[in-house]
Amino acid sequence: MLLKIVVPQINRTIQGGFIRRWHKNEGELIDYGEDIVNIFIDKNQFIMPLLPPISILSNLSEPDSTVNEIREFPYGVMRIISMDRGFLRSILVKESEYRSIGEVLALITTNENEPIVEIEKDSTKISTFRVTTDRV
């Protein structure tokens, strides 16, 4: 089965990023929990807890209180981690190239010697390889 790895959406403010490093080479097995690629993001916004839990409860009665704040980071690295198993068959984006959210980064097959047919222009017909993200 042919699968694709795409740039995942981790929050609404991130539009994409630059490929920083591939942890796997073409032909290698990607197993559960392994790093696949790092993506350099030029501007990150993450919602972080502002107060410890005990303080949150005491402040909830105030009309203008907030339990979150947005903290901006000038850059960041997002780790793409496998949540499935397959063989990295084709890397479509080189290191230092930019890709937007949802764009295809690589192709995976479930069998090592599975032939890869010519990719159709409509990549929406290819299922997405399951990944998770973490900030480096």
C-alpha positions as CSV (number, residue, x, y, z in Angstrom):
1,M,0.0,0.0,0.0
2,L,1.3,3.5,-0.9
3,L,1.1,6.1,1.8
4,K,2.2,9.8,2.0
5,I,3.9,11.8,4.7
6,V,2.6,15.4,4.8
7,V,3.5,18.5,6.8
8,P,1.1,18.2,9.7
9,Q,-1.0,21.0,11.2
10,I,0.0,21.5,14.8
11,N,-1.7,24.9,15.4
12,R,-3.5,27.6,13.4
13,T,-0.6,30.0,13.3
14,I,1.9,27.8,11.5
15,Q,1.8,27.9,7.7
16,G,4.7,25.5,7.0
17,G,8.4,25.2,7.4
18,F,11.8,24.2,6.1
19,I,13.0,20.7,6.1
20,R,15.9,20.6,8.6
21,R,17.0,17.0,8.7
22,W,15.8,13.6,7.5
23,H,16.4,10.9,10.1
24,K,15.8,8.1,7.6
25,N,17.1,7.4,4.1
26,E,15.2,6.0,1.2
27,G,14.7,2.3,1.5
28,E,14.9,2.2,5.3
29,L,12.2,0.8,7.6
30,I,10.4,3.4,9.7
31,D,9.1,1.8,12.9
32,Y,6.6,3.0,15.6
33,G,8.0,6.0,17.6
34,E,11.0,6.7,15.3
35,D,11.9,10.2,14.2
36,I,11.3,10.7,10.5
37,V,12.1,14.3,9.8
38,N,12.7,17.7,11.6
39,I,11.0,20.8,10.2
40,F,12.3,24.3,11.0
41,I,9.5,26.7,11.7
42,D,10.3,30.4,11.5
43,K,7.5,31.5,13.9
44,N,5.8,29.4,16.5
45,Q,2.9,30.3,18.7
46,F,1.9,27.8,21.4
47,I,-0.8,28.2,24.1
48,M,1.0,27.6,27.3
49,P,-0.5,27.4,30.9
50,L,-0.2,30.8,32.6
51,L,-0.9,29.8,36.2
52,P,-0.6,26.7,38.3
53,P,-3.9,24.8,38.7
54,I,-4.6,26.0,42.2
55,S,-4.3,29.7,41.0
56,I,-6.6,29.0,38.0
57,L,-9.5,27.9,40.3
58,S,-9.2,31.0,42.4
59,N,-9.1,33.4,39.4
60,L,-12.0,31.9,37.4
61,S,-14.5,34.0,39.2
62,E,-12.9,37.2,37.9
63,P,-14.6,38.5,34.7
64,D,-11.4,39.3,32.7
65,S,-9.3,36.4,33.9
66,T,-7.5,34.1,31.5
67,V,-6.0,30.7,32.1
68,N,-3.8,30.7,29.0
69,E,-1.4,33.1,27.3
70,I,0.2,32.9,23.9
71,R,3.9,32.8,24.0
72,E,5.8,33.5,20.8
73,F,9.1,31.8,19.8
74,P,11.2,33.3,17.0
75,Y,11.8,29.9,15.6
76,G,11.4,26.2,16.5
77,V,11.9,22.7,15.3
78,M,9.0,20.3,14.9
79,R,9.8,16.6,15.1
80,I,7.7,14.4,12.9
81,I,7.5,11.0,14.6
82,S,6.1,7.8,13.2
83,M,2.9,6.3,14.5
84,D,2.9,3.5,12.0
85,R,5.3,1.1,10.2
86,G,6.5,1.2,6.6
87,F,9.4,1.7,4.3
88,L,10.6,5.2,3.2
89,R,10.5,4.8,-0.6
90,S,10.8,8.3,-1.9
91,I,11.9,11.6,-0.3
92,L,10.2,14.3,-2.3
93,V,11.5,17.3,-0.5
94,K,15.3,18.0,0.1
95,E,16.7,19.5,3.3
96,S,16.4,23.3,3.4
97,E,13.3,23.3,1.1
98,Y,10.1,25.0,2.3
99,R,6.7,23.2,2.3
100,S,3.3,24.4,3.5
101,I,0.9,22.5,5.8
102,G,-0.6,19.5,4.0
103,E,2.1,19.3,1.3
104,V,3.6,15.8,0.6
105,L,7.1,15.3,2.0
106,A,7.7,11.6,1.2
107,L,6.2,8.3,0.1
108,I,6.0,5.2,2.2
109,T,5.1,1.6,1.3
110,T,4.0,-1.1,3.6
111,N,6.1,-3.8,1.8
112,E,9.8,-3.3,1.2
113,N,9.8,-4.3,-2.5
114,E,6.4,-2.9,-3.4
115,P,6.6,-1.1,-6.7
116,I,5.8,2.6,-6.8
117,V,3.7,3.5,-9.7
118,E,3.8,7.0,-11.3
119,I,2.3,9.4,-8.8
120,E,-0.9,11.0,-9.8
121,K,-1.2,14.7,-9.8
122,D,-4.1,14.4,-7.3
123,S,-2.3,13.2,-4.1
124,T,-5.6,13.2,-2.2
125,K,-6.1,9.7,-3.5
126,I,-3.1,8.5,-1.5
127,S,-3.7,7.7,2.2
128,T,-1.7,9.6,4.8
129,F,0.9,7.8,6.9
130,R,0.1,8.4,10.6
131,V,2.5,10.6,12.5
132,T,2.7,12.8,15.6
133,T,4.7,15.9,16.3
134,D,6.8,17.2,19.1
135,R,8.8,20.3,19.6
136,V,12.6,20.0,19.8
